[in-house]
Amino acid sequence: MRRVWTSALTAIALLLVPSQAFATDFTGKTISLIVPFPNGGGVDLWARFNAPLLAKYLPGKPTIVIKNMPGGGSISGANFFSVTAKPDGLTLLASSASTQFPYLLGDPRVRYEYKDWKVVLAGPTGGAAYVSSSFGAKSIADIDKLRGKELFFASPGPTALELVSLLGFRLLDLNVNHIFGVPGRAEGLLGFERGEFTIDSQTTTAYLRRSAGLVKEGKAVPLFSWGVLDASGHLARDPNFPGLPHVGEAYEIVHGKKPEGTEWDAFMAFLVSGFPAQKLMVLPKGTPDDMVETFRAAAREMLKDPDYLAKRDEIIGEYEQVTDAQAERLYKNSTNISPEAREWTRDFLTRKYDVKFE
């Protein structure tokens, strides 16, 4: 009787434990990580690097399968995730600036709401801008040698990631003719090397691997880095470019005052989304807090994993990925824009580049 009574008490106790306590055991499960981009792109590479290492530290060591769902500049896959993903921990989304920019701009095709999602991991990056040495400038302090000169910059389009450069160059009084239709930054760099473009911006990895050589050869002059966010969320110098002013410092050099105003606020919204919080891994709406913590705990362990640390810089770049409060801060900063800044950006893009928001 004692054994029967004990078994009954155990059964009752199990029934009283919330079912969520068992939802974090992924033994034998497969988790889908939706990548709303084609196979082989930057976000796809980022997702494929992180997925097996994250799975290693999730309870039950599930398999994380990458599901590429390109279309609409990543809007289609993000919309699919928003509508279909259940809050059971079995579906994640890898988003990027290309997903965040349409959201910030109020693109009518967007059916997702970042405020509904829970961030697991944020992947920052950085970059720097440089100009042809043919103009005689030695730094951004030589702005008078660049003012009034027509500079040519390669860009896929006015609402692509290069929107950061478009707005940033304008703020620094640089007269830049943006040549649209160039597929990406790699093609832009090739064009710069051939003399077809006279101003360029590359992410840190590409800059250190190739653009730095142009600087060393005297063919290019670095102007500024796009900067990083410090622990307080303020713009700071990029540790990969300690001798370069960040874009905020460049603004002060050019204008003799600290940046402020609606145009600067608009620029900062896209800057943070495009660089310090360029890539995000999120769980869907309604995911329980303990489930979110399970994924973040796995991310914390992943970020210390020797295999991860050995391969990180080569595969995804030199910047520390973050989770927990740091990721939340980047997530919030990269998916928020004031109504005034959004309206200014939309009006500017419509007037200057005939972009339609319908």
C-alpha positions in Angstrom: 0.0 0.0 0.0 2.9 2.4 0.8 4.3 1.9 -2.7 0.9 2.4 -4.3 0.3 5.6 -2.3 3.8 6.9 -3.1 3.2 6.2 -6.8 -0.1 8.0 -6.7 1.5 11.1 -5.0 4.2 11.1 -7.7 1.6 11.0 -10.5 -0.4 13.8 -8.9 2.8 15.9 -8.5 3.7 15.4 -12.1 0.2 16.5 -13.2 0.6 19.7 -11.1 3.9 20.7 -12.7 3.2 23.2 -15.6 3.5 21.6 -19.0 5.9 24.3 -20.0 8.6 22.8 -17.7 8.8 19.8 -20.1 8.5 21.9 -23.3 12.3 22.5 -23.3 13.2 18.9 -23.8 13.9 18.6 -27.6 15.0 15.0 -27.6 14.3 13.6 -31.1 12.9 17.0 -32.3 13.7 19.0 -35.4 13.8 22.7 -35.2 13.3 24.8 -38.4 15.3 27.9 -38.8 13.7 30.0 -41.5 16.2 32.0 -43.6 14.2 34.3 -45.9 17.1 34.6 -48.3 18.7 32.3 -50.9 21.2 29.6 -50.1 24.8 30.9 -50.0 24.1 34.5 -48.9 25.4 36.3 -45.8 22.4 35.5 -43.6 22.4 31.9 -44.8 26.1 31.5 -44.0 25.5 33.1 -40.6 22.5 30.8 -39.8 24.4 27.6 -41.0 27.3 28.5 -38.8 25.3 29.1 -35.6 22.6 26.4 -36.0 24.5 23.3 -35.1 26.4 25.0 -32.3 23.2 26.3 -30.8 21.6 22.8 -31.1 24.5 21.3 -29.2 23.5 23.2 -26.1 19.7 22.9 -26.3 18.2 20.2 -24.0 18.0 16.9 -26.0 20.4 18.2 -28.7 17.8 18.6 -31.4 18.6 19.0 -35.1 18.2 22.5 -36.5 17.4 22.5 -40.2 17.8 25.6 -42.3 14.8 26.4 -44.5 15.6 29.0 -47.2 12.5 30.9 -48.2 13.7 33.8 -50.5 11.3 36.3 -52.0 10.4 39.9 -51.7 13.8 40.9 -50.3 13.1 38.6 -47.3 9.6 40.0 -46.7 7.9 36.8 -47.9 9.8 34.5 -45.5 9.3 36.8 -42.6 5.6 37.1 -43.3 5.4 33.3 -43.4 7.1 33.0 -40.1 4.8 35.6 -38.5 1.7 33.8 -39.7 2.6 30.1 -39.2 5.2 29.8 -36.5 3.9 28.3 -33.3 5.3 29.2 -29.8 6.6 25.7 -29.2 10.3 26.3 -29.8 10.3 24.4 -33.1 10.6 27.4 -35.4 13.1 30.2 -35.5 13.7 33.1 -38.0 17.0 34.6 -39.1 16.4 38.2 -40.1 18.7 40.9 -41.3 18.8 44.6 -42.2 17.0 43.6 -45.4 14.1 42.4 -43.3 14.3 45.3 -40.8 14.5 48.2 -43.4 11.0 47.5 -45.0 9.6 47.3 -41.4 11.1 50.6 -40.5 10.0 52.2 -43.7 6.4 51.0 -43.3 6.4 49.0 -46.4 2.8 47.8 -47.0 4.0 44.3 -47.9 5.2 43.8 -44.4 2.9 41.6 -42.3 5.2 41.0 -39.4 5.7 42.9 -36.1 9.1 42.8 -34.5 7.6 43.8 -31.1 5.8 40.4 -31.0 9.0 38.4 -31.4 11.6 37.3 -28.8 15.3 37.8 -29.7 17.7 34.9 -29.0 20.8 36.1 -30.7 22.1 39.4 -32.3 25.0 39.4 -34.8 26.6 42.8 -35.2 29.0 43.9 -38.0 30.8 47.1 -38.9 32.3 48.8 -41.8 34.1 51.8 -43.1 33.8 54.3 -46.0 36.7 55.5 -48.2 37.3 57.7 -51.2 39.6 57.7 -54.2 42.9 59.3 -53.4 42.6 61.2 -56.7 40.8 64.1 -54.9 43.8 64.9 -52.7 41.9 64.4 -49.4 43.9 62.7 -46.6 41.0 62.3 -44.2 37.5 63.5 -43.5 39.1 66.7 -42.2 39.8 67.6 -45.8 36.1 67.9 -46.6 36.7 71.1 -48.5 38.6 69.0 -51.2 35.5 66.8 -51.6 32.7 69.3 -51.4 31.2 70.0 -54.7 33.0 67.1 -56.4 30.7 64.5 -57.9 31.4 61.1 -56.3 30.1 57.9 -57.7 28.9 55.0 -55.5 27.6 51.6 -56.4 24.3 50.5 -54.9 21.6 47.9 -55.5 18.9 50.4 -54.8 17.8 53.3 -52.6 16.0 51.0 -50.0 18.7 48.3 -49.8 21.4 48.2 -47.1 23.1 51.0 -48.9 20.4 53.3 -47.6 22.8 53.8 -44.7 25.5 55.1 -47.0 22.9 57.2 -48.9 21.8 59.0 -45.8 25.2 59.1 -44.2 27.0 60.7 -47.2 24.3 63.3 -47.5 24.7 64.2 -43.8 28.4 64.7 -44.4 27.9 67.1 -47.3 29.3 64.7 -49.8 27.8 65.0 -53.3 27.4 61.4 -54.2 25.8 60.0 -57.3 24.4 56.6 -56.4 24.5 54.3 -59.3 21.7 51.8 -58.8 21.5 48.3 -60.1 24.9 47.1 -59.0 24.2 43.7 -57.3 26.3 44.1 -54.2 29.3 45.5 -52.3 31.7 43.0 -54.0 30.8 44.4 -57.4 31.1 47.9 -56.0 34.6 47.2 -54.8 35.6 45.8 -58.1 34.2 48.9 -59.8 36.2 51.1 -57.3 39.4 49.3 -58.2 38.7 49.9 -61.9 38.0 53.6 -61.3 34.4 53.3 -62.2 33.3 54.4 -58.7 35.1 57.0 -56.5 33.6 56.4 -53.1 32.9 53.1 -51.4 31.9 51.4 -48.2 32.6 47.9 -47.2 31.8 45.7 -44.2 34.8 45.2 -41.9 35.7 41.7 -43.2 35.8 42.9 -46.8 37.6 46.1 -45.9 40.3 44.3 -44.0 40.8 41.7 -46.6 40.8 43.9 -49.7 40.1 47.6 -49.2 43.0 48.0 -46.7 45.3 47.0 -49.6 44.0 49.9 -51.7 44.7 52.2 -48.8 48.2 50.8 -48.4 48.8 51.2 -52.2 47.7 54.9 -51.9 44.7 54.4 -54.1 42.1 55.0 -51.4 41.7 57.2 -48.4 39.6 56.1 -45.4 37.1 58.7 -44.2 35.2 57.2 -41.3 33.8 54.0 -39.8 30.1 53.4 -39.3 30.9 52.8 -35.6 29.6 50.5 -33.0 27.2 50.9 -30.0 28.7 50.9 -26.5 27.1 49.3 -23.5 24.9 52.4 -23.0 23.7 52.3 -26.6 25.8 55.3 -27.7 27.8 55.4 -30.9 31.5 54.6 -30.3 34.6 53.9 -32.3 34.9 50.6 -34.0 37.7 48.6 -32.3 38.6 47.3 -35.8 39.2 50.9 -36.9 40.6 52.6 -33.8 42.3 55.4 -35.7 39.2 56.3 -37.8 36.5 58.6 -36.5 33.0 57.0 -36.4 30.3 58.6 -38.5 29.1 60.8 -35.6 32.6 62.2 -35.0 32.9 62.7 -38.8 29.8 64.8 -38.6 31.3 67.0 -35.9 34.5 67.4 -38.0 32.5 68.5 -41.0 29.9 70.7 -39.3 31.6 71.8 -36.1 28.7 70.6 -33.9 27.2 67.4 -32.6 24.6 65.7 -34.8 20.9 66.2 -34.0 17.6 66.6 -35.7 15.1 64.4 -37.5 17.4 63.6 -40.4 20.1 62.4 -38.0 17.5 60.4 -36.1 16.3 58.7 -39.3 19.9 57.9 -40.3 20.7 56.4 -36.9 17.6 54.1 -37.0 18.9 52.6 -40.3 22.5 52.6 -39.2 21.8 50.5 -36.1 19.6 48.2 -38.1 22.2 47.9 -40.8 25.4 47.4 -38.7 25.3 47.0 -34.9 22.2 44.8 -35.1 22.4 43.6 -38.7 21.4 39.9 -38.1 18.9 38.6 -35.6 17.6 35.2 -34.5 14.1 35.3 -33.1 11.4 33.1 -31.7 7.7 33.8 -32.6 5.0 35.6 -30.8 3.7 34.0 -27.6 6.8 32.0 -26.9 6.9 31.4 -23.1 9.6 33.1 -21.1 11.1 29.8 -19.9 11.4 28.7 -23.5 13.1 31.9 -24.5 15.5 31.4 -21.6 16.2 27.9 -22.7 17.4 29.2 -26.1 19.3 32.1 -24.6 21.1 29.7 -22.2 22.1 27.6 -25.1 23.3 30.8 -26.9 25.4 31.7 -23.8 27.1 28.3 -23.9 27.5 28.4 -27.6 29.4 31.8 -27.4 32.0 30.1 -25.1 32.3 26.9 -27.2 36.0 26.4 -28.3 34.9 25.2 -31.8 32.7 28.3 -32.1 35.5 30.6 -31.0 38.1 29.0 -33.3 35.9 29.5 -36.4 33.9 32.6 -35.7 36.2 35.3 -37.0 36.9 33.5 -40.3 33.3 32.5 -41.0 31.1 35.3 -39.7 33.5 38.2 -38.9 35.3 39.9 -36.0 32.3 41.1 -33.9 31.0 39.5 -30.8 27.5 38.1 -31.1 25.3 38.7 -28.1 22.3 37.4 -26.3 20.2 38.3 -23.2 20.0 42.1 -22.3 22.6 43.1 -24.9 20.7 41.4 -27.6 17.4 42.9 -26.4 18.9 46.4 -26.5 20.2 46.0 -30.0 16.9 44.4 -31.0 14.9 47.3 -29.7 17.2 50.0 -31.2 17.3 48.3 -34.6 13.5 47.9 -35.0 12.3 51.3 -33.7 12.0 54.6 -35.6 10.0 57.7 -34.6 7.0 58.6 -36.7 8.8 61.9 -37.7 12.0 60.1 -38.8 10.0 57.5 -40.8 8.0 60.2 -42.5 11.1 62.2 -43.3 12.8 59.2 -44.8 9.8 58.1 -46.9 9.3 61.7 -48.2 13.0 62.0 -49.0 13.1 58.7 -50.9 9.9 59.6 -52.8 11.1 63.0 -53.8 14.7 62.2 -54.6 14.4 58.7 -56.0 10.8 58.2 -56.9 10.3 55.3 -54.4 6.7 54.4 -54.0 5.2 53.3 -50.7 1.8 51.9 -51.7 
